[in-house]
Amino acid sequence: MSAIKRQKFFTWIHKWIGLAIGIQVTLWVASGLVMVLYDIETVRGEDRAERGYSGAISTQGVIPPGEILAAYQGEARSITLRPSAGRMLYRVEGATSARLIDARTGAEAAPLDEAAIRDLARGAYHGDAAVASARLLTEAPIEWRNYTPVWQVEFDDSAATRLYMNPVTGDVETVRTRLWRIYDVAWMLHIMDYQGRDNFNNWLVKLASGLGLAVSISGLVLIFYRILKPEWIRRRRRRAVSAASQG
């Protein structure tokens, strides 16, 4: 292939593939900018509410852990005593799942009602805003992407804060805000996973990355042809034209 044809070939790649991939490159840059503008702690809402559980552990009236382990012999691998909304619970860890047992009755812990969840949410929340709603969800919204049922408690604040809380323990599992939702959309556009928003090895992003690399390489080649050696190319063209006219 002659130098002129090679140049035309790389020009074609740079022009048409660049046109096809240009929108996605713009989205990569824009979404990347969104993701670096804010600290990840702020995005996660770590300043909006306390996660997990707190409270003093009391063994008064608690069934000895050995009895709980004996009741779940062959299933339990570990057992932990913890407070939860005025109750004491044993968390019995199995091979693939965990049970929450009322430490004073030995029965599986019952889910908390809405009033208890609202009280726990207000206690965990950092701010003065009122609880706007509390809903027990049986289908996971895109911003949760985890187990159900789960309590969604929304606060009437400027950040549109939502707490997702375990229905049995009342633990705040995660915090979602308007900033997190914007960040999540930017993440989706960046990794090109428009469904689960967690697969950054999908075929679409691989294809777009490959095309973007082809555009970059073709651009570097065109720099060589158009800037570094323009006189050399012009001489080749003149010789080609002269040979064609003589023929």
ABEGO torsion letter per residue (X at the ends): XBAAAAAAAAAAAAAAAAAAAAAAAAAAAAAAAAAAABBAAAAAGAAABBBEBBEBBBABGBBBAAAAAAAABGABABBBBBBBGGBBBBBBBBAABBBBBBAAAGBBBBBBBAAAAAAAAAAABBEABBBABBBBBABBBAAAGBBOBBBBBBBBBAAGBBBBBBAAAGBBABBBBAAAAAAAAAAAAAAGBABAGABAABAAAAAAAAAAAAAAAAAAAAAAAAAABAAAAAAAAAAAAAAAAAX
